[in-house]
């Protein structure tokens, strides 16, 4: 019976600690700023890939666009 009492106290204490610490999900940087940064990086990578692909295609002799 003592092990059940011990487990009950451990679980109850841990749940109380988790409820008390309500600041766990807060971030100093808002989510919108993070998303805007990811979009900017994705646009830069896409532009770089497009530029590299266009330069590669224009390097082919006698190339005409379809």
PDBQT receptor file of N, H, CA, C and O in Angstrom, charges set to zero:
ATOM      1  N   UNK A   1       0.814  -1.195   0.000  1.00  0.00    +0.000 N 
ATOM      2  CA  UNK A   1       0.000   0.000   0.000  1.00  0.00    +0.000 C 
ATOM      3  C   UNK A   1       0.859   1.261   0.000  1.00  0.00    +0.000 C 
ATOM      4  O   UNK A   1       0.451   2.295  -0.528  1.00  0.00    +0.000 OA
ATOM      5  N   UNK A   2       2.042   1.174   0.589  1.00  0.00    +0.000 N 
ATOM      6  H   UNK A   2       2.374   0.334   1.018  1.00  0.00    +0.000 HD
ATOM      7  CA  UNK A   2       2.877   2.364   0.675  1.00  0.00    +0.000 C 
ATOM      8  C   UNK A   2       3.371   2.799  -0.705  1.00  0.00    +0.000 C 
ATOM      9  O   UNK A   2       3.564   3.992  -0.935  1.00  0.00    +0.000 OA
ATOM     10  N   UNK A   3       3.582   1.848  -1.632  1.00  0.00    +0.000 N 
ATOM     11  H   UNK A   3       3.425   0.878  -1.445  1.00  0.00    +0.000 HD
ATOM     12  CA  UNK A   3       4.039   2.240  -2.973  1.00  0.00    +0.000 C 
ATOM     13  C   UNK A   3       2.939   2.976  -3.730  1.00  0.00    +0.000 C 
ATOM     14  O   UNK A   3       3.217   3.892  -4.505  1.00  0.00    +0.000 OA
ATOM     15  N   UNK A   4       1.696   2.577  -3.504  1.00  0.00    +0.000 N 
ATOM     16  H   UNK A   4       1.470   1.833  -2.875  1.00  0.00    +0.000 HD
ATOM     17  CA  UNK A   4       0.590   3.300  -4.134  1.00  0.00    +0.000 C 
ATOM     18  C   UNK A   4       0.469   4.720  -3.582  1.00  0.00    +0.000 C 
ATOM     19  O   UNK A   4       0.188   5.659  -4.327  1.00  0.00    +0.000 OA
ATOM     20  N   UNK A   5       0.677   4.867  -2.304  1.00  0.00    +0.000 N 
ATOM     21  H   UNK A   5       0.906   4.104  -1.699  1.00  0.00    +0.000 HD
ATOM     22  CA  UNK A   5       0.646   6.209  -1.701  1.00  0.00    +0.000 C 
ATOM     23  C   UNK A   5       1.782   7.059  -2.259  1.00  0.00    +0.000 C 
ATOM     24  O   UNK A   5       1.595   8.235  -2.571  1.00  0.00    +0.000 OA
ATOM     25  N   UNK A   6       2.955   6.455  -2.381  1.00  0.00    +0.000 N 
ATOM     26  H   UNK A   6       3.106   5.499  -2.128  1.00  0.00    +0.000 HD
ATOM     27  CA  UNK A   6       4.113   7.167  -2.922  1.00  0.00    +0.000 C 
ATOM     28  C   UNK A   6       3.845   7.618  -4.357  1.00  0.00    +0.000 C 
ATOM     29  O   UNK A   6       4.089   8.777  -4.693  1.00  0.00    +0.000 OA
ATOM     30  N   UNK A   7       3.347   6.721  -5.204  1.00  0.00    +0.000 N 
ATOM     31  H   UNK A   7       3.149   5.780  -4.931  1.00  0.00    +0.000 HD
ATOM     32  CA  UNK A   7       3.048   7.079  -6.587  1.00  0.00    +0.000 C 
ATOM     33  C   UNK A   7       1.986   8.161  -6.670  1.00  0.00    +0.000 C 
ATOM     34  O   UNK A   7       2.073   9.055  -7.512  1.00  0.00    +0.000 OA
ATOM     35  N   UNK A   8       0.994   8.089  -5.813  1.00  0.00    +0.000 N 
ATOM     36  H   UNK A   8       0.923   7.363  -5.129  1.00  0.00    +0.000 HD
ATOM     37  CA  UNK A   8      -0.046   9.115  -5.793  1.00  0.00    +0.000 C 
ATOM     38  C   UNK A   8       0.542  10.485  -5.460  1.00  0.00    +0.000 C 
ATOM     39  O   UNK A   8       0.202  11.482  -6.097  1.00  0.00    +0.000 OA
ATOM     40  N   UNK A   9       1.413  10.530  -4.471  1.00  0.00    +0.000 N 
ATOM     41  H   UNK A   9       1.689   9.720  -3.954  1.00  0.00    +0.000 HD
ATOM     42  CA  UNK A   9       2.034  11.797  -4.072  1.00  0.00    +0.000 C 
ATOM     43  C   UNK A   9       2.927  12.327  -5.192  1.00  0.00    +0.000 C 
ATOM     44  O   UNK A   9       2.925  13.527  -5.467  1.00  0.00    +0.000 OA
ATOM     45  N   UNK A  10       3.688  11.444  -5.840  1.00  0.00    +0.000 N 
ATOM     46  H   UNK A  10       3.689  10.470  -5.617  1.00  0.00    +0.000 HD
ATOM     47  CA  UNK A  10       4.583  11.867  -6.923  1.00  0.00    +0.000 C 
ATOM     48  C   UNK A  10       3.781  12.444  -8.085  1.00  0.00    +0.000 C 
ATOM     49  O   UNK A  10       4.118  13.509  -8.603  1.00  0.00    +0.000 OA
ATOM     50  N   UNK A  11       2.733  11.755  -8.492  1.00  0.00    +0.000 N 
ATOM     51  H   UNK A  11       2.459  10.890  -8.071  1.00  0.00    +0.000 HD
ATOM     52  CA  UNK A  11       1.924  12.215  -9.623  1.00  0.00    +0.000 C 
ATOM     53  C   UNK A  11       1.202  13.513  -9.273  1.00  0.00    +0.000 C 
ATOM     54  O   UNK A  11       1.155  14.431 -10.091  1.00  0.00    +0.000 OA
ATOM     55  N   UNK A  12       0.652  13.599  -8.095  1.00  0.00    +0.000 N 
ATOM     56  H   UNK A  12       0.690  12.853  -7.430  1.00  0.00    +0.000 HD
ATOM     57  CA  UNK A  12      -0.056  14.810  -7.668  1.00  0.00    +0.000 C 
ATOM     58  C   UNK A  12       0.891  16.004  -7.602  1.00  0.00    +0.000 C 
ATOM     59  O   UNK A  12       0.535  17.107  -8.017  1.00  0.00    +0.000 OA
ATOM     60  N   UNK A  13       2.074  15.788  -7.091  1.00  0.00    +0.000 N 
ATOM     61  H   UNK A  13       2.363  14.892  -6.754  1.00  0.00    +0.000 HD
ATOM     62  CA  UNK A  13       3.061  16.876  -7.007  1.00  0.00    +0.000 C 
ATOM     63  C   UNK A  13       3.480  17.337  -8.393  1.00  0.00    +0.000 C 
ATOM     64  O   UNK A  13       3.591  18.538  -8.639  1.00  0.00    +0.000 OA
ATOM     65  N   UNK A  14       3.712  16.400  -9.295  1.00  0.00    +0.000 N 
ATOM     66  H   UNK A  14       3.622  15.424  -9.095  1.00  0.00    +0.000 HD
ATOM     67  CA  UNK A  14       4.137  16.757 -10.654  1.00  0.00    +0.000 C 
ATOM     68  C   UNK A  14       3.037  17.521 -11.387  1.00  0.00    +0.000 C 
ATOM     69  O   UNK A  14       3.321  18.501 -12.076  1.00  0.00    +0.000 OA
ATOM     70  N   UNK A  15       1.804  17.091 -11.249  1.00  0.00    +0.000 N 
ATOM     71  H   UNK A  15       1.573  16.295 -10.689  1.00  0.00    +0.000 HD
ATOM     72  CA  UNK A  15       0.695  17.809 -11.888  1.00  0.00    +0.000 C 
ATOM     73  C   UNK A  15       0.546  19.211 -11.320  1.00  0.00    +0.000 C 
ATOM     74  O   UNK A  15       0.238  20.147 -12.059  1.00  0.00    +0.000 OA
ATOM     75  N   UNK A  16       0.759  19.369 -10.024  1.00  0.00    +0.000 N 
ATOM     76  H   UNK A  16       1.009  18.609  -9.424  1.00  0.00    +0.000 HD
ATOM     77  CA  UNK A  16       0.692  20.702  -9.417  1.00  0.00    +0.000 C 
ATOM     78  C   UNK A  16       1.805  21.601  -9.961  1.00  0.00    +0.000 C 
ATOM     79  O   UNK A  16       1.578  22.787 -10.200  1.00  0.00    +0.000 OA
ATOM     80  N   UNK A  17       2.995  21.049 -10.156  1.00  0.00    +0.000 N 
ATOM     81  H   UNK A  17       3.178  20.086  -9.962  1.00  0.00    +0.000 HD
ATOM     82  CA  UNK A  17       4.100  21.836 -10.724  1.00  0.00    +0.000 C 
ATOM     83  C   UNK A  17       3.785  22.262 -12.150  1.00  0.00    +0.000 C 
ATOM     84  O   UNK A  17       4.057  23.400 -12.534  1.00  0.00    +0.000 OA
ATOM     85  N   UNK A  18       3.222  21.369 -12.924  1.00  0.00    +0.000 N 
ATOM     86  H   UNK A  18       3.001  20.445 -12.613  1.00  0.00    +0.000 HD
ATOM     87  CA  UNK A  18       2.900  21.701 -14.318  1.00  0.00    +0.000 C 
ATOM     88  C   UNK A  18       1.813  22.759 -14.403  1.00  0.00    +0.000 C 
ATOM     89  O   UNK A  18       1.867  23.630 -15.271  1.00  0.00    +0.000 OA
ATOM     90  N   UNK A  19       0.826  22.700 -13.516  1.00  0.00    +0.000 N 
ATOM     91  H   UNK A  19       0.781  21.992 -12.811  1.00  0.00    +0.000 HD
ATOM     92  CA  UNK A  19      -0.238  23.707 -13.519  1.00  0.00    +0.000 C 
ATOM     93  C   UNK A  19       0.277  25.056 -13.068  1.00  0.00    +0.000 C 
ATOM     94  O   UNK A  19      -0.183  26.087 -13.560  1.00  0.00    +0.000 OA
ATOM     95  N   UNK A  20       1.218  25.073 -12.149  1.00  0.00    +0.000 N 
ATOM     96  H   UNK A  20       1.592  24.236 -11.749  1.00  0.00    +0.000 HD
ATOM     97  CA  UNK A  20       1.746  26.326 -11.615  1.00  0.00    +0.000 C 
ATOM     98  C   UNK A  20       2.596  27.058 -12.657  1.00  0.00    +0.000 C 
ATOM     99  O   UNK A  20       2.625  28.289 -12.672  1.00  0.00    +0.000 OA
ATOM    100  N   UNK A  21       3.279  26.323 -13.520  1.00  0.00    +0.000 N 
ATOM    101  H   UNK A  21       3.255  25.324 -13.509  1.00  0.00    +0.000 HD
ATOM    102  CA  UNK A  21       4.176  26.910 -14.514  1.00  0.00    +0.000 C 
ATOM    103  C   UNK A  21       3.411  27.176 -15.800  1.00  0.00    +0.000 C 
ATOM    104  O   UNK A  21       3.545  26.430 -16.770  1.00  0.00    +0.000 OA
ATOM    105  N   UNK A  22       2.600  28.248 -15.813  1.00  0.00    +0.000 N 
ATOM    106  H   UNK A  22       2.491  28.854 -15.025  1.00  0.00    +0.000 HD
ATOM    107  CA  UNK A  22       1.750  28.537 -16.973  1.00  0.00    +0.000 C 
ATOM    108  C   UNK A  22       2.483  29.303 -18.068  1.00  0.00    +0.000 C 
ATOM    109  O   UNK A  22       1.915  29.502 -19.142  1.00  0.00    +0.000 OA
ATOM    110  N   UNK A  23       3.692  29.729 -17.847  1.00  0.00    +0.000 N 
ATOM    111  H   UNK A  23       4.153  29.567 -16.974  1.00  0.00    +0.000 HD
ATOM    112  CA  UNK A  23       4.449  30.526 -18.819  1.00  0.00    +0.000 C 
ATOM    113  C   UNK A  23       5.238  29.660 -19.795  1.00  0.00    +0.000 C 
ATOM    114  O   UNK A  23       6.060  30.186 -20.546  1.00  0.00    +0.000 OA
ATOM    115  N   UNK A  24       5.014  28.365 -19.805  1.00  0.00    +0.000 N 
ATOM    116  H   UNK A  24       4.347  27.938 -19.196  1.00  0.00    +0.000 HD
ATOM    117  CA  UNK A  24       5.841  27.455 -20.595  1.00  0.00    +0.000 C 
ATOM    118  C   UNK A  24       5.733  27.684 -22.085  1.00  0.00    +0.000 C 
ATOM    119  O   UNK A  24       6.735  27.534 -22.783  1.00  0.00    +0.000 OA
ATOM    120  N   UNK A  25       4.566  28.041 -22.614  1.00  0.00    +0.000 N 
ATOM    121  H   UNK A  25       3.752  28.162 -22.046  1.00  0.00    +0.000 HD
ATOM    122  CA  UNK A  25       4.390  28.157 -24.045  1.00  0.00    +0.000 C 
ATOM    123  C   UNK A  25       4.672  29.537 -24.605  1.00  0.00    +0.000 C 
ATOM    124  O   UNK A  25       4.669  29.721 -25.822  1.00  0.00    +0.000 OA
ATOM    125  N   UNK A  26       4.915  30.504 -23.748  1.00  0.00    +0.000 N 
ATOM    126  H   UNK A  26       4.917  30.355 -22.759  1.00  0.00    +0.000 HD
ATOM    127  CA  UNK A  26       5.147  31.865 -24.225  1.00  0.00    +0.000 C 
ATOM    128  C   UNK A  26       6.528  31.989 -24.834  1.00  0.00    +0.000 C 
ATOM    129  O   UNK A  26       7.502  31.418 -24.343  1.00  0.00    +0.000 OA
ATOM    130  N   UNK A  27       6.588  32.753 -25.924  1.00  0.00    +0.000 N 
ATOM    131  H   UNK A  27       5.797  33.217 -26.323  1.00  0.00    +0.000 HD
ATOM    132  CA  UNK A  27       7.850  32.955 -26.616  1.00  0.00    +0.000 C 
ATOM    133  C   UNK A  27       8.122  34.453 -26.703  1.00  0.00    +0.000 C 
ATOM    134  O   UNK A  27       7.179  35.232 -26.839  1.00  0.00    +0.000 OA
ATOM    135  N   UNK A  28       9.377  34.879 -26.628  1.00  0.00    +0.000 N 
ATOM    136  H   UNK A  28      10.143  34.246 -26.517  1.00  0.00    +0.000 HD
ATOM    137  CA  UNK A  28       9.662  36.310 -26.757  1.00  0.00    +0.000 C 
ATOM    138  C   UNK A  28       9.429  36.818 -28.181  1.00  0.00    +0.000 C 
ATOM    139  O   UNK A  28       9.251  38.019 -28.382  1.00  0.00    +0.000 OA
ATOM    140  N   UNK A  29       9.428  35.925 -29.168  1.00  0.00    +0.000 N 
ATOM    141  H   UNK A  29       9.572  34.949 -29.005  1.00  0.00    +0.000 HD
ATOM    142  CA  UNK A  29       9.196  36.311 -30.552  1.00  0.00    +0.000 C 
ATOM    143  C   UNK A  29       7.806  35.821 -30.958  1.00  0.00    +0.000 C 
ATOM    144  O   UNK A  29       7.519  34.629 -30.858  1.00  0.00    +0.000 OA
ATOM    145  N   UNK A  30       6.941  36.732 -31.414  1.00  0.00    +0.000 N 
ATOM    146  H   UNK A  30       7.175  37.701 -31.495  1.00  0.00    +0.000 HD
ATOM    147  CA  UNK A  30       5.597  36.303 -31.810  1.00  0.00    +0.000 C 
ATOM    148  C   UNK A  30       5.634  35.330 -32.989  1.00  0.00    +0.000 C 
ATOM    149  O   UNK A  30       6.556  35.358 -33.805  1.00  0.00    +0.000 OA
ATOM    150  N   UNK A  31       4.639  34.490 -33.061  1.00  0.00    +0.000 N 
ATOM    151  H   UNK A  31       3.891  34.467 -32.398  1.00  0.00    +0.000 HD
ATOM    152  CA  UNK A  31       4.574  33.476 -34.111  1.00  0.00    +0.000 C 
ATOM    153  C   UNK A  31       4.508  34.116 -35.484  1.00  0.00    +0.000 C 
ATOM    154  O   UNK A  31       5.083  33.584 -36.434  1.00  0.00    +0.000 OA
ATOM    155  N   UNK A  32       3.827  35.240 -35.614  1.00  0.00    +0.000 N 
ATOM    156  H   UNK A  32       3.360  35.672 -34.842  1.00  0.00    +0.000 HD
ATOM    157  CA  UNK A  32       3.700  35.914 -36.909  1.00  0.00    +0.000 C 
ATOM    158  C   UNK A  32       5.073  36.354 -37.434  1.00  0.00    +0.000 C 
ATOM    159  O   UNK A  32       5.321  36.296 -38.638  1.00  0.00    +0.000 OA
ATOM    160  N   UNK A  33       5.942  36.784 -36.559  1.00  0.00    +0.000 N 
ATOM    161  H   UNK A  33       5.740  36.832 -35.581  1.00  0.00    +0.000 HD
ATOM    162  CA  UNK A  33       7.282  37.208 -36.976  1.00  0.00    +0.000 C 
ATOM    163  C   UNK A  33       8.083  36.002 -37.462  1.00  0.00    +0.000 C 
ATOM    164  O   UNK A  33       8.815  36.099 -38.447  1.00  0.00    +0.000 OA
ATOM    165  N   UNK A  34       7.950  34.887 -36.789  1.00  0.00    +0.000 N 
ATOM    166  H   UNK A  34       7.355  34.807 -35.989  1.00  0.00    +0.000 HD
ATOM    167  CA  UNK A  34       8.657  33.672 -37.198  1.00  0.00    +0.000 C 
ATOM    168  C   UNK A  34       8.160  33.213 -38.566  1.00  0.00    +0.000 C 
ATOM    169  O   UNK A  34       8.962  32.848 -39.427  1.00  0.00    +0.000 OA
ATOM    170  N   UNK A  35       6.841  33.229 -38.771  1.00  0.00    +0.000 N 
ATOM    171  H   UNK A  35       6.191  33.526 -38.072  1.00  0.00    +0.000 HD
ATOM    172  CA  UNK A  35       6.279  32.810 -40.057  1.00  0.00    +0.000 C 
ATOM    173  C   UNK A  35       6.723  33.748 -41.169  1.00  0.00    +0.000 C 
ATOM    174  O   UNK A  35       7.067  33.285 -42.257  1.00  0.00    +0.000 OA
ATOM    175  N   UNK A  36       6.723  35.054 -40.924  1.00  0.00    +0.000 N 
ATOM    176  H   UNK A  36       6.444  35.429 -40.040  1.00  0.00    +0.000 HD
ATOM    177  CA  UNK A  36       7.169  36.015 -41.940  1.00  0.00    +0.000 C 
ATOM    178  C   UNK A  36       8.635  35.772 -42.303  1.00  0.00    +0.000 C 
ATOM    179  O   UNK A  36       9.004  35.878 -43.473  1.00  0.00    +0.000 OA
ATOM    180  N   UNK A  37       9.458  35.453 -41.336  1.00  0.00    +0.000 N 
ATOM    181  H   UNK A  37       9.158  35.367 -40.385  1.00  0.00    +0.000 HD
ATOM    182  CA  UNK A  37      10.858  35.158 -41.618  1.00  0.00    +0.000 C 
ATOM    183  C   UNK A  37      11.011  33.895 -42.447  1.00  0.00    +0.000 C 
ATOM    184  O   UNK A  37      11.828  33.852 -43.367  1.00  0.00    +0.000 OA
ATOM    185  N   UNK A  38      10.233  32.864 -42.132  1.00  0.00    +0.000 N 
ATOM    186  H   UNK A  38       9.569  32.898 -41.385  1.00  0.00    +0.000 HD
ATOM    187  CA  UNK A  38      10.291  31.633 -42.919  1.00  0.00    +0.000 C 
ATOM    188  C   UNK A  38       9.833  31.868 -44.353  1.00  0.00    +0.000 C 
ATOM    189  O   UNK A  38      10.402  31.300 -45.285  1.00  0.00    +0.000 OA
ATOM    190  N   UNK A  39       8.816  32.696 -44.539  1.00  0.00    +0.000 N 
ATOM    191  H   UNK A  39       8.353  33.158 -43.782  1.00  0.00    +0.000 HD
ATOM    192  CA  UNK A  39       8.337  33.013 -45.890  1.00  0.00    +0.000 C 
ATOM    193  C   UNK A  39       9.409  33.766 -46.660  1.00  0.00    +0.000 C 
ATOM    194  O   UNK A  39       9.636  33.486 -47.837  1.00  0.00    +0.000 OA
ATOM    195  N   UNK A  40      10.067  34.714 -46.015  1.00  0.00    +0.000 N 
ATOM    196  H   UNK A  40       9.882  34.941 -45.059  1.00  0.00    +0.000 HD
ATOM    197  CA  UNK A  40      11.125  35.468 -46.685  1.00  0.00    +0.000 C 
ATOM    198  C   UNK A  40      12.279  34.553 -47.111  1.00  0.00    +0.000 C 
ATOM    199  O   UNK A  40      12.805  34.692 -48.215  1.00  0.00    +0.000 OA
ATOM    200  N   UNK A  41      12.665  33.641 -46.258  1.00  0.00    +0.000 N 
ATOM    201  H   UNK A  41      12.238  33.528 -45.361  1.00  0.00    +0.000 HD
ATOM    202  CA  UNK A  41      13.742  32.706 -46.598  1.00  0.00    +0.000 C 
ATOM    203  C   UNK A  41      13.309  31.792 -47.741  1.00  0.00    +0.000 C 
ATOM    204  O   UNK A  41      14.097  31.517 -48.645  1.00  0.00    +0.000 OA
ATOM    205  N   UNK A  42      12.062  31.319 -47.708  1.00  0.00    +0.000 N 
ATOM    206  H   UNK A  42      11.422  31.543 -46.973  1.00  0.00    +0.000 HD
ATOM    207  CA  UNK A  42      11.567  30.449 -48.777  1.00  0.00    +0.000 C 
ATOM    208  C   UNK A  42      11.538  31.187 -50.112  1.00  0.00    +0.000 C 
ATOM    209  O   UNK A  42      11.880  30.608 -51.143  1.00  0.00    +0.000 OA
ATOM    210  N   UNK A  43      11.136  32.454 -50.106  1.00  0.00    +0.000 N 
ATOM    211  H   UNK A  43      10.859  32.924 -49.268  1.00  0.00    +0.000 HD
ATOM    212  CA  UNK A  43      11.131  33.233 -51.350  1.00  0.00    +0.000 C 
ATOM    213  C   UNK A  43      12.547  33.435 -51.882  1.00  0.00    +0.000 C 
ATOM    214  O   UNK A  43      12.766  33.376 -53.092  1.00  0.00    +0.000 OA
ATOM    215  N   UNK A  44      13.502  33.670 -50.997  1.00  0.00    +0.000 N 
ATOM    216  H   UNK A  44      13.324  33.718 -50.014  1.00  0.00    +0.000 HD
ATOM    217  CA  UNK A  44      14.888  33.857 -51.428  1.00  0.00    +0.000 C 
ATOM    218  C   UNK A  44      15.448  32.575 -52.027  1.00  0.00    +0.000 C 
ATOM    219  O   UNK A  44      16.137  32.619 -53.046  1.00  0.00    +0.000 OA
ATOM    220  N   UNK A  45      15.164  31.442 -51.410  1.00  0.00    +0.000 N 
ATOM    221  H   UNK A  45      14.605  31.406 -50.582  1.00  0.00    +0.000 HD
ATOM    222  CA  UNK A  45      15.652  30.164 -51.930  1.00  0.00    +0.000 C 
ATOM    223  C   UNK A  45      15.009  29.862 -53.278  1.00  0.00    +0.000 C 
ATOM    224  O   UNK A  45      15.683  29.378 -54.187  1.00  0.00    +0.000 OA
ATOM    225  N   UNK A  46      13.720  30.140 -53.420  1.00  0.00    +0.000 N 
ATOM    226  H   UNK A  46      13.173  30.534 -52.681  1.00  0.00    +0.000 HD
ATOM    227  CA  UNK A  46      13.031  29.906 -54.689  1.00  0.00    +0.000 C 
ATOM    228  C   UNK A  46      13.593  30.805 -55.787  1.00  0.00    +0.000 C 
ATOM    229  O   UNK A  46      13.801  30.350 -56.912  1.00  0.00    +0.000 OA
ATOM    230  N   UNK A  47      13.839  32.070 -55.472  1.00  0.00    +0.000 N 
ATOM    231  H   UNK A  47      13.670  32.440 -54.558  1.00  0.00    +0.000 HD
ATOM    232  CA  UNK A  47      14.410  32.989 -56.462  1.00  0.00    +0.000 C 
ATOM    233  C   UNK A  47      15.810  32.542 -56.874  1.00  0.00    +0.000 C 
ATOM    234  O   UNK A  47      16.159  32.610 -58.052  1.00  0.00    +0.000 OA
ATOM    235  N   UNK A  48      16.602  32.091 -55.929  1.00  0.00    +0.000 N 
ATOM    236  H   UNK A  48      16.318  32.036 -54.971  1.00  0.00    +0.000 HD
ATOM    237  CA  UNK A  48      17.942  31.611 -56.248  1.00  0.00    +0.000 C 
ATOM    238  C   UNK A  48      17.882  30.377 -57.142  1.00  0.00    +0.000 C 
ATOM    239  O   UNK A  48      18.647  30.270 -58.101  1.00  0.00    +0.000 OA
ATOM    240  N   UNK A  49      16.988  29.452 -56.839  1.00  0.00    +0.000 N 
ATOM    241  H   UNK A  49      16.367  29.539 -56.061  1.00  0.00    +0.000 HD
ATOM    242  CA  UNK A  49      16.852  28.247 -57.662  1.00  0.00    +0.000 C 
ATOM    243  C   UNK A  49      16.380  28.598 -59.069  1.00  0.00    +0.000 C 
ATOM    244  O   UNK A  49      16.868  28.024 -60.042  1.00  0.00    +0.000 OA
ATOM    245  N   UNK A  50      15.444  29.527 -59.189  1.00  0.00    +0.000 N 
ATOM    246  H   UNK A  50      15.048  29.993 -58.398  1.00  0.00    +0.000 HD
ATOM    247  CA  UNK A  50      14.954  29.944 -60.500  1.00  0.00    +0.000 C 
ATOM    248  C   UNK A  50      16.056  30.616 -61.315  1.00  0.00    +0.000 C 
ATOM    249  O   UNK A  50      16.184  30.364 -62.513  1.00  0.00    +0.000 OA
ATOM    250  N   UNK A  51      16.839  31.455 -60.679  1.00  0.00    +0.000 N 
ATOM    251  H   UNK A  51      16.735  31.659 -59.706  1.00  0.00    +0.000 HD
ATOM    252  CA  UNK A  51      17.947  32.118 -61.369  1.00  0.00    +0.000 C 
ATOM    253  C   UNK A  51      18.979  31.103 -61.853  1.00  0.00    +0.000 C 
ATOM    254  O   UNK A  51      19.443  31.175 -62.991  1.00  0.00    +0.000 OA
ATOM    255  N   UNK A  52      19.336  30.158 -60.986  1.00  0.00    +0.000 N 
ATOM    256  H   UNK A  52      18.959  30.099 -60.062  1.00  0.00    +0.000 HD
ATOM    257  CA  UNK A  52      20.303  29.131 -61.373  1.00  0.00    +0.000 C 
ATOM    258  C   UNK A  52      19.770  28.283 -62.531  1.00  0.00    +0.000 C 
ATOM    259  O   UNK A  52      20.519  27.960 -63.453  1.00  0.00    +0.000 OA
ATOM    260  N   UNK A  53      18.490  27.923 -62.493  1.00  0.00    +0.000 N 
ATOM    261  H   UNK A  53      17.882  28.185 -61.744  1.00  0.00    +0.000 HD
ATOM    262  CA  UNK A  53      17.900  27.112 -63.560  1.00  0.00    +0.000 C 
ATOM    263  C   UNK A  53      17.862  27.878 -64.871  1.00  0.00    +0.000 C 
ATOM    264  O   UNK A  53      18.160  27.316 -65.925  1.00  0.00    +0.000 OA
ATOM    265  N   UNK A  54      17.501  29.152 -64.822  1.00  0.00    +0.000 N 
ATOM    266  H   UNK A  54      17.258  29.609 -63.966  1.00  0.00    +0.000 HD
ATOM    267  CA  UNK A  54      17.474  29.962 -66.045  1.00  0.00    +0.000 C 
ATOM    268  C   UNK A  54      18.870  30.130 -66.634  1.00  0.00    +0.000 C 
ATOM    269  O   UNK A  54      19.043  30.060 -67.851  1.00  0.00    +0.000 OA
ATOM    270  N   UNK A  55      19.862  30.351 -65.782  1.00  0.00    +0.000 N 
ATOM    271  H   UNK A  55      19.721  30.408 -64.793  1.00  0.00    +0.000 HD
ATOM    272  CA  UNK A  55      21.238  30.476 -66.269  1.00  0.00    +0.000 C 
ATOM    273  C   UNK A  55      21.730  29.164 -66.880  1.00  0.00    +0.000 C 
ATOM    274  O   UNK A  55      22.461  29.176 -67.871  1.00  0.00    +0.000 OA
ATOM    275  N   UNK A  56      21.335  28.048 -66.299  1.00  0.00    +0.000 N 
ATOM    276  H   UNK A  56      20.741  28.039 -65.495  1.00  0.00    +0.000 HD
ATOM    277  CA  UNK A  56      21.734  26.754 -66.826  1.00  0.00    +0.000 C 
ATOM    278  C   UNK A  56      21.079  26.498 -68.178  1.00  0.00    +0.000 C 
ATOM    279  O   UNK A  56      21.722  25.988 -69.096  1.00  0.00    +0.000 OA
ATOM    280  N   UNK A  57      19.799  26.852 -68.302  1.00  0.00    +0.000 N 
ATOM    281  H   UNK A  57      19.277  27.267 -67.556  1.00  0.00    +0.000 HD
ATOM    282  CA  UNK A  57      19.095  26.632 -69.570  1.00  0.00    +0.000 C 
ATOM    283  C   UNK A  57      19.603  27.551 -70.678  1.00  0.00    +0.000 C 
ATOM    284  O   UNK A  57      19.667  27.134 -71.834  1.00  0.00    +0.000 OA
ATOM    285  N   UNK A  58      19.964  28.790 -70.351  1.00  0.00    +0.000 N 
ATOM    286  H   UNK A  58      19.912  29.129 -69.411  1.00  0.00    +0.000 HD
ATOM    287  CA  UNK A  58      20.492  29.698 -71.392  1.00  0.00    +0.000 C 
ATOM    288  C   UNK A  58      21.913  29.334 -71.786  1.00  0.00    +0.000 C 
ATOM    289  O   UNK A  58      22.409  29.810 -72.807  1.00  0.00    +0.000 OA
ATOM    290  N   UNK A  59      22.576  28.502 -70.999  1.00  0.00    +0.000 N 
ATOM    291  H   UNK A  59      22.173  28.115 -70.169  1.00  0.00    +0.000 HD
ATOM    292  CA  UNK A  59      23.923  28.061 -71.328  1.00  0.00    +0.000 C 
ATOM    293  C   UNK A  59      23.933  26.944 -72.370  1.00  0.00    +0.000 C 
ATOM    294  O   UNK A  59      24.996  26.586 -72.877  1.00  0.00    +0.000 OA
ATOM    295  N   UNK A  60      22.765  26.388 -72.697  1.00  0.00    +0.000 N 
ATOM    296  H   UNK A  60      21.901  26.679 -72.285  1.00  0.00    +0.000 HD
ATOM    297  CA  UNK A  60      22.677  25.326 -73.686  1.00  0.00    +0.000 C 
ATOM    298  C   UNK A  60      22.715  25.942 -75.070  1.00  0.00    +0.000 C 
ATOM    299  O   UNK A  60      21.915  26.834 -75.351  1.00  0.00    +0.000 OA
ATOM    300  N   UNK A  61      23.628  25.497 -75.968  1.00  0.00    +0.000 N 
ATOM    301  H   UNK A  61      24.277  24.772 -75.739  1.00  0.00    +0.000 HD
ATOM    302  CA  UNK A  61      23.700  26.072 -77.308  1.00  0.00    +0.000 C 
ATOM    303  C   UNK A  61      22.426  25.767 -78.106  1.00  0.00    +0.000 C 
ATOM    304  O   UNK A  61      21.865  24.678 -77.991  1.00  0.00    +0.000 OA
ATOM    305  N   UNK A  62      21.981  26.716 -78.901  1.00  0.00    +0.000 N 
ATOM    306  H   UNK A  62      22.437  27.601 -78.995  1.00  0.00    +0.000 HD
ATOM    307  CA  UNK A  62      20.804  26.607 -79.770  1.00  0.00    +0.000 C 
ATOM    308  C   UNK A  62      19.522  26.333 -78.984  1.00  0.00    +0.000 C 
ATOM    309  O   UNK A  62      18.632  25.633 -79.468  1.00  0.00    +0.000 OA
ATOM    310  N   UNK A  63      19.429  26.878 -77.787  1.00  0.00    +0.000 N 
ATOM    311  H   UNK A  63      20.151  27.446 -77.394  1.00  0.00    +0.000 HD
ATOM    312  CA  UNK A  63      18.228  26.683 -76.955  1.00  0.00    +0.000 C 
ATOM    313  C   UNK A  63      17.148  27.677 -77.357  1.00  0.00    +0.000 C 
ATOM    314  O   UNK A  63      17.412  28.871 -77.492  1.00  0.00    +0.000 OA
ATOM    315  N   UNK A  64      15.933  27.178 -77.547  1.00  0.00    +0.000 N 
ATOM    316  H   UNK A  64      15.718  26.207 -77.438  1.00  0.00    +0.000 HD
ATOM    317  CA  UNK A  64      14.775  28.062 -77.767  1.00  0.00    +0.000 C 
ATOM    318  C   UNK A  64      13.697  27.686 -76.779  1.00  0.00    +0.000 C 
ATOM    319  O   UNK A  64      13.519  26.508 -76.467  1.00  0.00    +0.000 OA
ATOM    320  N   UNK A  65      12.982  28.665 -76.288  1.00  0.00    +0.000 N 
ATOM    321  H   UNK A  65      13.126  29.622 -76.542  1.00  0.00    +0.000 HD
ATOM    322  CA  UNK A  65      11.890  28.406 -75.353  1.00  0.00    +0.000 C 
ATOM    323  C   UNK A  65      10.740  27.754 -76.094  1.00  0.00    +0.000 C 
ATOM    324  O   UNK A  65      10.451  28.155 -77.221  1.00  0.00    +0.000 OA
ATOM    325  N   UNK A  66      10.079  26.781 -75.522  1.00  0.00    +0.000 N 
ATOM    326  H   UNK A  66      10.314  26.455 -74.606  1.00  0.00    +0.000 HD
ATOM    327  CA  UNK A  66       8.973  26.090 -76.208  1.00  0.00    +0.000 C 
ATOM    328  C   UNK A  66       7.755  26.980 -76.363  1.00  0.00    +0.000 C 
ATOM    329  O   UNK A  66       6.743  26.552 -76.917  1.00  0.00    +0.000 OA
TER     330      UNK A  66
